[in-house]
C-alpha cells in the first residue's frame, strides 16, 4: 500500500464546552479533580474556602511551570512522572468550569509568578512577575467566580472524605473553610499484598477481611484514590478495600475501563474472596418458584445468544416451606438452587455460556436484576419492586398482579436500548473468559472464541 500523507486531528473550540460540562457528572467531581491535581503537583496540603459567591482552592505544590503546556488538553504527560499520579490527560482542570464560568489561576513555581484566567472561550494571556507576587508560598491558588450553583459544603466534605481517605491516612491534609476533612474508614486501613496479576505483572494490595455484616463488596482504589465499589460475591461475609494501580479509570474516574487487566483483576478478586464463609439465605417456597420463572424468562430472552442461565446460591428452606419439599416441582427447584456455584462455573458447552444466577441484598440503588462481571446475574431481593412482588400482605393483592411491574422492569433492563443488560455487554464485557484469551486462573488452558452469531 502506497504511503498516504496524514494530517493531525484539529479540535474546534466547540468541543471544549462539551468536555467541560459533560465528561464529569457533577460538581463534586470538579472538587475531586482540583484536589487530585494538587496532589499530582506534590502538595501534601489542600485548603478550600467556599462562600456563596466564590470558591478558592489553594495548594502547596510545585506550581505551574509552563503556561503553554498547562493550557493543552489530551496529552498524557503526567504518567511519565514517578510515583502515583492520579490525573493523566489534563482534562481535570476543565471540570472547574462546572463550578463557575471564570477560573483564575495564580501560581508560584519557585522561579516566577504567573496569573491568568480560564473561561469556556479559552485562556487569557498570562501576567508574569516575581515568584511571590501572586502566591506568597510555592504552589497554586485557584479562584472560581460567577458560580453556577450554590455549594453544599457538607456534601463536598463527605465526597472528599470518601475519595481521599487513603491519602488522608497517609498524611495528606484537606481542609474546607478551616475544618479538616477526616478519613472515613470504618475498617482497618492497614495495607498488604492480596494477590498478583501474573499476566500483567501488577500487585493488588488492600485490606479485605471477614465481617458478619459484610455484603461481599469492596471499595476499589487506583493510585490510592477511590473510584468505585464492586460487588465481588454477595453470598459471602466480608468487606474492605483493594488498590490496583494497573487498572485504568474512565475519564470521569467514576468507573473502571473493563480491559484485559480488569478482567484478570475481577476474576482473581472473586477467587480470593472464595476463602470467606458463605451466608445462609432463607428463601420461601414462593420465592423459589419466582426464581424458576425468572430463570425461564432469562433463558427465553438469551436463547438466541446461546447463553445458558444456571442458578447457584446457598439456601435453606424456611419452616413454612420445608413441608412442601415433598412436592416434585419444589424439590427440583430446591435441589437445583442449592447446587454449589463452583460446580456451575463458566464453560463452553455446545456453543453455550453459563451465566450464574444469585441473590443479592443491595437496596434500591441497584436494579432488580443486573449483571456483575464476569458471569453472574443478581436478583436483588431488597429492591422495593421485588419485595412488593413477593410480600405476604393481603392488602397488596394477588402475586400474579403484583409481579407485573417487577417483570416489566426486568424487560426494560434486558431490552436492547438499555445499558444495564445489553446482549453485546453479555459477550464483550462480562463473558471475557470465553473470548479465546484463556482462563485467567488457568493461563495454560485455552478457551475457544464465542461464535460470531452471538456478537
C-alpha positions as CSV (number, residue, x, y, z in Angstrom):
1,X,0.0,0.0,0.0
2,X,1.4,3.4,-1.0
3,X,2.3,5.8,1.8
4,X,-0.5,8.2,2.5
5,X,0.0,11.7,3.9
6,X,-1.7,12.1,7.2
7,X,-2.9,15.4,8.8
8,X,-3.2,15.7,12.6
9,X,-6.6,16.0,14.2
10,X,-7.8,19.6,14.7
11,X,-10.2,20.3,17.5
12,X,-12.7,23.1,17.3
13,X,-13.4,25.3,20.2
14,X,-17.0,24.0,20.5
15,X,-15.6,20.7,21.8
16,X,-14.2,22.4,25.0
17,X,-17.7,23.2,26.5
18,X,-18.7,19.6,25.7
19,X,-15.7,18.2,27.6
20,X,-16.0,20.7,30.5
21,X,-19.7,20.1,31.1
22,X,-20.5,16.6,30.1
23,X,-17.4,14.4,30.9
24,X,-17.8,14.9,34.6
25,X,-21.2,14.1,36.0
26,X,-21.4,16.5,39.0
27,X,-19.8,19.4,40.8
28,X,-18.4,17.0,43.3
29,X,-16.3,15.6,40.5
30,X,-14.9,19.1,40.0
31,X,-13.7,19.3,43.6
32,X,-12.2,15.9,43.4
33,X,-10.3,16.8,40.2
34,X,-9.0,20.0,41.8
35,X,-7.7,18.2,44.9
36,X,-6.2,15.4,42.6
37,X,-4.3,18.0,40.6
38,X,-2.8,19.4,43.8
39,X,-1.7,16.0,44.9
40,X,-0.2,15.4,41.5
41,X,1.9,18.5,41.9
42,X,3.4,17.0,45.1
43,X,1.3,19.1,47.5
44,X,0.6,17.4,50.9
45,X,-1.9,20.1,51.8
46,X,-5.0,21.5,50.1
47,X,-7.2,24.2,51.5
48,X,-10.7,25.0,50.2
49,X,-12.6,28.2,51.1
50,X,-16.2,28.1,49.9
51,X,-18.6,31.1,50.1
52,X,-21.8,32.0,48.3
53,X,-20.0,33.9,45.6
54,X,-16.6,32.3,45.2
55,X,-14.5,29.1,45.7
56,X,-10.8,29.2,46.4
57,X,-8.6,26.1,46.2
58,X,-5.0,26.5,47.4
59,X,-2.2,24.1,47.4
60,X,1.5,24.0,48.4
61,X,2.8,22.0,45.5
62,X,5.4,22.7,42.7
63,X,3.3,25.3,40.9
64,X,2.6,25.7,37.2
65,X,5.9,25.6,35.4
66,X,4.9,26.1,31.7
67,X,1.8,28.1,30.7
68,X,1.8,26.7,27.1
69,X,1.8,23.1,28.3
70,X,-0.7,23.8,31.0
71,X,-3.4,25.0,28.6
72,X,-3.1,22.0,26.3
73,X,-5.6,19.1,26.8
74,X,-5.4,15.4,25.9
75,X,-1.7,14.9,26.2
76,X,-0.9,12.0,28.6
77,X,2.2,13.7,30.1
78,X,1.6,13.2,33.8
79,X,2.1,9.4,33.6
80,X,5.7,9.9,32.7
81,X,6.3,11.2,36.2
82,X,7.5,8.9,39.0
83,X,5.1,7.9,41.8
84,X,1.3,7.6,42.0
85,X,-0.1,10.2,39.6
86,X,-3.9,10.5,39.7
87,X,-4.5,12.6,36.5
88,X,-3.4,11.7,33.1
89,X,-4.6,13.8,30.2
90,X,-5.0,17.2,31.7
91,X,-8.8,17.3,31.3
92,X,-9.5,17.7,35.0
93,X,-9.0,21.4,35.1
94,X,-11.8,21.8,32.5
95,X,-14.2,20.4,35.2
96,X,-13.6,23.6,37.2
97,X,-15.9,25.4,34.7
98,X,-18.7,23.3,36.1
99,X,-18.4,25.3,39.3
100,X,-18.2,28.8,37.8
101,X,-17.7,30.5,34.5
102,X,-14.5,32.3,35.4
103,X,-11.5,30.5,36.9
104,X,-8.4,32.5,37.9
105,X,-5.0,30.7,38.3
106,X,-2.3,32.3,40.4
107,X,0.9,30.3,40.9
108,X,4.4,30.4,42.3
109,X,6.7,27.8,40.9
110,X,9.8,28.9,42.8
111,X,11.2,30.8,39.9
112,X,8.4,33.1,38.6
113,X,4.9,34.0,39.5
114,X,2.0,33.8,37.0
115,X,-1.6,34.8,36.8
116,X,-4.1,34.0,34.1
117,X,-7.8,33.2,33.6
118,X,-9.7,30.3,32.1
119,X,-13.3,30.5,30.6
120,X,-15.2,28.4,28.1
121,X,-13.8,30.7,25.4
122,X,-10.2,29.9,26.3
123,X,-7.2,31.2,28.4
124,X,-6.2,34.8,28.9
125,X,-2.6,36.0,28.3
126,X,-0.6,35.3,31.4
127,X,0.8,38.0,33.6
128,X,4.3,37.4,34.8
129,X,6.0,38.8,37.9
130,X,8.5,37.7,40.6
131,X,7.8,34.3,42.3
132,X,5.9,35.6,45.4
133,X,3.9,38.3,43.6
134,X,0.6,36.3,43.5
135,X,1.1,33.5,45.9
136,X,3.5,34.0,48.8
137,X,4.5,30.3,49.1
138,X,5.4,27.8,46.4
139,X,2.1,26.4,45.0
140,X,-1.1,27.4,43.2
141,X,-4.3,29.3,44.1
142,X,-7.4,28.8,42.1
143,X,-10.3,31.2,42.5
144,X,-13.6,30.4,40.8
145,X,-16.3,33.1,40.5
146,X,-19.6,33.6,38.8
147,X,-20.7,30.3,40.4
148,X,-23.1,28.1,38.6
149,X,-24.9,26.8,41.7
150,X,-24.7,27.1,45.5
151,X,-22.3,24.6,47.0
152,X,-23.2,22.4,50.0
153,X,-20.0,22.2,52.0
154,X,-21.3,19.1,53.8
155,X,-21.6,17.2,50.5
156,X,-18.2,18.3,49.4
157,X,-16.7,17.2,52.7
158,X,-18.4,13.8,52.6
159,X,-17.3,13.3,49.0
160,X,-13.7,14.2,49.6
161,X,-13.6,12.1,52.7
162,X,-14.8,9.1,50.7
163,X,-12.5,9.6,47.7
164,X,-9.2,10.5,49.5
165,X,-9.5,8.5,52.7
166,X,-6.3,6.5,51.9
167,X,-4.4,9.7,51.1
168,X,-5.6,11.3,54.3
169,X,-4.5,8.3,56.3
170,X,-1.1,8.5,54.7
171,X,-0.5,12.1,55.8
172,X,-2.2,14.3,53.2
173,X,-4.3,17.2,54.5
174,X,-7.5,18.7,53.1
175,X,-9.5,21.4,54.8
176,X,-12.7,23.2,54.0
177,X,-13.3,26.6,55.5
178,X,-10.6,25.8,58.1
179,X,-12.1,22.5,59.1
180,X,-10.0,19.4,58.4
181,X,-11.5,16.6,56.3
182,X,-11.0,13.3,58.2
183,X,-10.7,9.8,56.8
184,X,-14.0,7.9,56.7
185,X,-12.6,4.4,57.5
186,X,-14.8,2.1,59.4
187,X,-12.3,-0.7,58.7
188,X,-8.6,-1.3,59.1
189,X,-6.5,0.9,56.7
190,X,-3.5,-1.4,57.1
191,X,-2.4,-2.4,53.6
192,X,-1.0,-5.8,52.4
193,X,-0.4,-7.6,49.2
194,X,-3.6,-9.7,48.4
195,X,-2.6,-11.3,45.1
196,X,-0.7,-10.6,42.0
197,X,-1.9,-10.2,38.4
198,X,0.7,-12.5,36.8
199,X,-0.3,-11.7,33.3
200,X,0.3,-8.0,33.8
201,X,2.9,-8.0,36.5
202,X,0.8,-5.9,38.9
203,X,0.3,-6.3,42.6
204,X,-3.2,-5.9,44.1
205,X,-3.0,-4.6,47.7
206,X,-5.6,-3.7,50.3
207,X,-7.4,-5.0,53.3
208,X,-10.3,-7.4,52.8
209,X,-11.5,-9.1,55.9
210,X,-14.3,-11.2,57.4
211,X,-17.3,-9.4,58.7
212,X,-20.5,-10.8,59.9
213,X,-22.4,-7.9,58.4
214,X,-20.2,-7.8,55.3
215,X,-22.1,-7.5,52.0
216,X,-19.5,-9.2,49.9
217,X,-18.5,-5.9,48.2
218,X,-15.2,-3.9,48.3
219,X,-14.2,-0.3,47.5
220,X,-11.8,-0.2,44.6
221,X,-8.9,2.4,44.6
222,X,-6.5,3.3,41.8
223,X,-3.3,5.2,42.9
224,X,-4.9,5.1,46.4
225,X,-7.9,7.2,45.3
226,X,-11.4,5.8,45.4
227,X,-13.0,5.0,42.1
228,X,-16.0,2.7,42.6
229,X,-17.5,-0.1,44.7
230,X,-17.6,-3.6,43.3
231,X,-19.9,-6.4,44.3
232,X,-17.5,-9.4,44.4
233,X,-19.5,-12.2,45.9
234,X,-22.6,-11.1,47.9
235,X,-23.0,-14.7,49.1
236,X,-20.0,-14.3,51.4
237,X,-19.3,-12.4,54.6
238,X,-16.5,-9.9,54.0
239,X,-15.8,-6.3,53.4
240,X,-12.9,-4.0,52.8
241,X,-10.9,-2.2,50.0
242,X,-8.4,-3.0,47.3
243,X,-5.9,-0.9,45.4
244,X,-4.7,-1.8,41.9
245,X,-2.6,0.8,40.0
246,X,-2.8,-1.4,36.9
247,X,-6.4,-0.6,36.4
248,X,-7.5,2.3,34.2
249,X,-10.3,4.6,35.4
250,X,-12.7,6.1,33.0
251,X,-12.1,9.8,32.3
252,X,-14.8,10.8,34.8
253,X,-13.0,8.5,37.4
254,X,-16.4,7.1,38.5
255,X,-15.8,3.7,37.0
256,X,-13.1,1.4,35.6
257,X,-12.4,0.5,32.0
258,X,-13.0,-3.2,31.5
259,X,-9.9,-4.0,29.7
260,X,-7.7,-7.2,30.0
261,X,-6.2,-6.0,33.3
262,X,-9.7,-5.6,34.7
263,X,-10.7,-9.0,33.5
264,X,-7.9,-10.7,35.3
265,X,-8.4,-8.5,38.4
266,X,-12.1,-9.2,38.8
267,X,-11.6,-13.0,38.3
268,X,-8.7,-13.2,40.8
269,X,-10.6,-11.0,43.3
270,X,-13.5,-13.3,43.2
271,X,-11.2,-16.3,43.6
272,X,-9.5,-14.5,46.6
273,X,-12.9,-13.9,48.2
274,X,-13.9,-17.5,48.0
275,X,-12.0,-18.2,51.2
276,X,-14.6,-16.2,53.3
277,X,-17.6,-18.1,54.7
278,X,-20.9,-18.3,52.9
279,X,-24.0,-16.8,54.4
280,X,-27.2,-18.8,54.5
281,X,-30.1,-17.3,52.6
282,X,-33.6,-18.3,53.7
283,X,-35.9,-18.4,50.6
284,X,-39.5,-19.3,51.0
285,X,-41.3,-21.6,48.6
286,X,-43.0,-18.8,46.5
287,X,-39.6,-17.2,46.1
288,X,-38.1,-20.4,44.7
289,X,-41.0,-20.6,42.2
290,X,-40.4,-17.0,41.3
291,X,-36.7,-17.6,40.7
292,X,-37.6,-20.5,38.4
293,X,-39.9,-18.3,36.5
294,X,-37.2,-15.6,36.2
295,X,-34.7,-18.2,35.0
296,X,-37.2,-19.3,32.4
297,X,-37.7,-15.7,31.3
298,X,-33.9,-15.2,31.0
299,X,-33.4,-18.4,29.1
300,X,-36.0,-17.4,26.6
301,X,-34.5,-14.0,26.2
302,X,-30.9,-15.1,25.9
303,X,-31.6,-18.2,23.8
304,X,-30.5,-16.5,20.5
305,X,-27.2,-15.6,22.2
306,X,-26.7,-19.2,23.3
307,X,-26.3,-18.2,26.9
308,X,-27.3,-20.8,29.4
309,X,-28.6,-19.4,32.8
310,X,-27.6,-21.5,35.8
311,X,-28.9,-20.9,39.3
312,X,-26.4,-21.2,42.2
313,X,-26.7,-19.9,45.8
314,X,-26.6,-21.3,49.3
315,X,-30.1,-21.8,50.5
316,X,-32.2,-23.3,53.3
317,X,-36.0,-23.6,53.3
318,X,-38.0,-21.7,55.8
319,X,-40.1,-23.8,58.2
320,X,-43.2,-23.0,56.2
321,X,-41.6,-24.2,53.0
322,X,-39.9,-27.3,54.4
323,X,-43.1,-29.3,54.4
324,X,-43.5,-28.5,50.7
325,X,-40.3,-30.3,49.8
326,X,-42.3,-33.4,49.0
327,X,-43.7,-31.6,46.0
328,X,-41.7,-32.8,43.0
329,X,-41.7,-29.3,41.4
330,X,-40.4,-27.6,44.6
331,X,-37.9,-30.4,45.2
332,X,-36.4,-30.0,41.8
333,X,-36.2,-26.2,42.3
334,X,-34.7,-26.7,45.7
335,X,-32.1,-29.2,44.5
336,X,-31.1,-27.0,41.6
337,X,-30.9,-23.9,43.8
338,X,-28.6,-25.5,46.4
339,X,-26.1,-26.8,43.9
340,X,-22.7,-25.1,44.7
341,X,-21.7,-22.3,42.4
342,X,-18.2,-23.8,42.0
343,X,-19.8,-26.7,40.1
344,X,-21.5,-24.5,37.6
345,X,-18.6,-22.3,36.6
346,X,-18.4,-20.6,33.2
347,X,-17.7,-23.1,30.4
348,X,-18.2,-23.5,26.7
349,X,-20.6,-26.4,26.2
350,X,-22.2,-26.8,22.7
351,X,-21.8,-23.1,22.0
352,X,-23.3,-22.0,25.3
353,X,-22.0,-19.8,28.1
354,X,-23.1,-20.5,31.6
355,X,-24.3,-17.4,33.4
356,X,-24.8,-18.0,37.2
357,X,-27.9,-16.8,39.0
358,X,-27.5,-15.4,42.5
359,X,-29.5,-13.5,45.1
360,X,-28.2,-10.1,46.4
361,X,-29.4,-7.7,49.1
362,X,-28.3,-4.3,47.9
363,X,-31.3,-2.0,48.1
364,X,-32.9,0.3,45.6
365,X,-29.6,1.7,44.4
366,X,-29.3,-1.4,42.2
367,X,-31.6,-2.7,39.5
368,X,-34.0,-5.6,40.4
369,X,-31.8,-7.7,38.1
370,X,-28.3,-6.9,36.8
371,X,-25.0,-8.3,35.7
372,X,-21.9,-8.4,37.7
373,X,-18.7,-9.5,35.8
374,X,-17.6,-12.0,34.8
375,X,-20.7,-14.2,34.5
376,X,-23.2,-13.5,37.3
377,X,-26.8,-12.3,37.2
378,X,-28.0,-10.9,40.5
379,X,-31.6,-10.9,41.6
380,X,-31.8,-8.0,44.1
381,X,-34.2,-9.2,46.8
382,X,-34.1,-5.9,48.7
383,X,-35.4,-4.0,45.7
384,X,-38.8,-2.5,46.6
385,X,-40.3,-3.9,43.4
386,X,-39.1,-7.4,44.4
387,X,-40.4,-7.1,47.9
388,X,-43.8,-5.8,46.7
389,X,-44.0,-8.7,44.2
390,X,-43.4,-11.5,46.7
391,X,-44.6,-9.9,50.0
392,X,-47.2,-11.6,52.1
393,X,-49.8,-9.0,52.6
394,X,-53.5,-9.5,51.8
395,X,-53.9,-5.7,51.1
396,X,-51.4,-5.9,48.2
397,X,-53.5,-8.2,46.1
398,X,-52.5,-11.4,44.4
399,X,-48.9,-12.1,43.4
400,X,-49.7,-12.6,39.7
401,X,-50.7,-8.9,39.5
402,X,-48.0,-7.6,41.8
403,X,-45.3,-9.3,39.9
404,X,-46.2,-7.5,36.6
405,X,-44.3,-4.2,37.4
406,X,-41.3,-6.3,38.5
407,X,-41.3,-8.3,35.3
408,X,-41.8,-5.1,33.3
409,X,-38.8,-3.5,34.9
410,X,-36.7,-6.6,34.1
411,X,-37.9,-6.5,30.5
412,X,-36.8,-2.8,30.2
413,X,-33.4,-3.7,31.8
414,X,-33.0,-6.5,29.3
415,X,-34.1,-4.5,26.3
416,X,-31.7,-3.6,23.5
417,X,-31.9,0.1,24.4
418,X,-30.8,-0.5,28.0
419,X,-27.3,0.0,29.2
420,X,-27.9,-2.4,32.1
421,X,-28.1,-5.8,30.5
422,X,-27.4,-5.4,26.8
423,X,-26.6,-8.5,24.7
424,X,-23.4,-7.0,23.4
425,X,-22.3,-6.4,27.0
426,X,-23.0,-10.0,27.9
427,X,-20.4,-11.1,25.3
428,X,-17.9,-8.2,25.2
429,X,-17.8,-7.0,28.9
430,X,-18.8,-9.9,31.1
431,X,-18.1,-13.2,29.2
432,X,-14.4,-12.5,28.7
433,X,-13.5,-15.9,29.8
434,X,-14.9,-17.2,26.5
435,X,-13.1,-14.7,24.3
436,X,-10.4,-17.1,23.3
437,X,-8.0,-15.4,25.8
438,X,-8.0,-18.3,28.2
439,X,-9.0,-18.6,31.8
440,X,-7.0,-16.0,34.0
441,X,-6.9,-18.5,36.8
442,X,-5.6,-21.2,34.5
443,X,-3.5,-19.4,31.8
444,X,-2.3,-22.6,30.2
445,X,-5.8,-23.8,29.4
446,X,-7.0,-22.4,26.0
447,X,-10.6,-21.3,25.6
448,X,-12.3,-21.1,22.2
449,X,-13.9,-17.9,21.0
450,X,-17.6,-17.3,21.0
451,X,-19.4,-17.8,17.7
452,X,-19.8,-14.6,15.7
453,X,-23.5,-15.3,15.6
454,X,-23.9,-14.1,19.2
455,X,-22.0,-10.9,19.0
